[in-house]
Protein backbone atom coordinates (compact mmCIF):
# COMPACT_ATOMS: atom_id res chain seq x y z
CA UNK A 1 0.00 0.00 0.00
CA UNK A 2 1.34 3.42 -0.95
CA UNK A 3 0.89 6.48 1.27
CA UNK A 4 0.64 9.96 -0.26
CA UNK A 5 0.76 12.92 2.08
CA UNK A 6 0.32 16.63 1.42
CA UNK A 7 -0.53 19.79 3.31
CA UNK A 8 -3.35 22.07 2.20
CA UNK A 9 -4.16 25.64 3.18
CA UNK A 10 -7.70 26.78 2.48
CA UNK A 11 -7.93 30.58 2.64
CA UNK A 12 -11.13 32.63 2.68
CA UNK A 13 -10.50 36.22 1.57
CA UNK A 14 -13.60 38.41 1.33
CA UNK A 15 -15.75 36.53 -1.22
CA UNK A 16 -12.94 34.41 -2.60
CA UNK A 17 -11.69 30.98 -1.60
CA UNK A 18 -8.16 29.85 -2.50
CA UNK A 19 -6.53 26.48 -1.97
CA UNK A 20 -2.76 26.01 -1.74
CA UNK A 21 -1.05 22.60 -1.76
CA UNK A 22 2.37 21.80 -0.26
CA UNK A 23 4.50 18.67 -0.05
CA UNK A 24 5.96 19.37 3.39
CA UNK A 25 4.66 20.66 6.69
CA UNK A 26 7.51 23.16 6.88
CA UNK A 27 6.60 24.74 3.50
CA UNK A 28 2.94 24.96 4.49
CA UNK A 29 3.62 26.56 7.87
CA UNK A 30 5.93 29.16 6.32
CA UNK A 31 3.30 30.08 3.72
CA UNK A 32 0.54 30.05 6.36
CA UNK A 33 2.17 33.03 8.11
CA UNK A 34 1.99 35.23 5.00
CA UNK A 35 -1.50 34.34 3.73
CA UNK A 36 -4.13 36.91 4.65
CA UNK A 37 -7.72 36.26 5.77
CA UNK A 38 -9.34 33.32 7.56
CA UNK A 39 -7.32 30.18 6.83
CA UNK A 40 -7.21 26.49 7.70
CA UNK A 41 -4.13 24.25 7.53
CA UNK A 42 -4.93 20.59 6.86
CA UNK A 43 -2.79 17.47 6.59
CA UNK A 44 -4.14 15.12 3.90
CA UNK A 45 -3.08 11.47 3.85
CA UNK A 46 -4.23 9.15 1.07
CA UNK A 47 -3.58 5.43 0.86
CA UNK A 48 -3.43 3.64 -2.47
CA UNK A 49 -3.45 -0.08 -2.90
CA UNK A 50 -2.23 -0.70 -6.45
CA UNK A 51 -3.19 -4.37 -6.26
CA UNK A 52 -6.93 -3.51 -6.10
CA UNK A 53 -8.54 -3.38 -9.54
CA UNK A 54 -11.85 -1.80 -10.53
CA UNK A 55 -13.96 -4.51 -12.18
CA UNK A 56 -17.37 -2.84 -12.59
CA UNK A 57 -18.97 0.56 -12.20
Phi, psi and omega per residue, in radians:
X1 nan 2.365 -3.116
X2 -1.803 2.369 3.131
X3 -1.859 2.276 3.076
X4 -2.087 2.200 -3.104
X5 -2.181 2.454 3.036
X6 -2.599 2.875 3.115
X7 -2.019 2.386 -3.077
X8 -2.206 2.335 2.987
X9 -1.943 2.159 3.029
X10 -1.833 2.107 -3.081
X11 -2.059 2.297 3.109
X12 -1.908 1.960 -3.110
X13 -2.156 1.910 -3.060
X14 0.938 -1.949 -3.125
X15 -1.874 0.377 -3.074
X16 -2.103 2.484 3.054
X17 -2.078 2.285 3.116
X18 -2.192 2.539 3.123
X19 -2.164 2.249 3.138
X20 -2.066 2.373 -3.141
X21 -2.012 2.447 -3.119
X22 -2.374 2.614 3.127
X23 -1.469 -0.477 -3.096
X24 -2.177 2.704 3.105
X25 -1.115 -0.686 -3.124
X26 -1.054 -0.832 3.104
X27 -0.994 -0.819 -3.085
X28 -1.111 -0.763 -3.123
X29 -1.186 -0.589 3.079
X30 -1.155 -0.781 3.134
X31 -1.178 -0.623 -3.106
X32 -0.967 -0.676 -3.117
X33 -1.101 -0.572 -3.035
X34 -1.674 -0.183 -3.125
X35 -1.418 2.288 -3.108
X36 -1.523 2.798 3.070
X37 1.560 -3.041 3.103
X38 -1.308 2.281 -3.070
X39 -2.506 2.656 -3.132
X40 -2.264 2.274 3.075
X41 -1.796 2.205 -3.061
X42 -2.255 2.399 2.999
X43 -1.671 2.218 -3.109
X44 -2.012 2.161 3.117
X45 -2.123 2.170 3.107
X46 -2.063 2.474 3.090
X47 -2.005 2.287 3.123
X48 -2.096 2.300 3.056
X49 -1.956 1.772 -3.053
X50 -1.195 -0.250 -3.132
X51 -1.431 -0.216 3.121
X52 -1.482 2.265 -3.119
X53 -2.029 2.426 3.050
X54 -1.356 2.173 -3.093
X55 -1.924 -0.369 3.131
X56 -2.768 2.634 3.118
X57 -2.117 nan nan
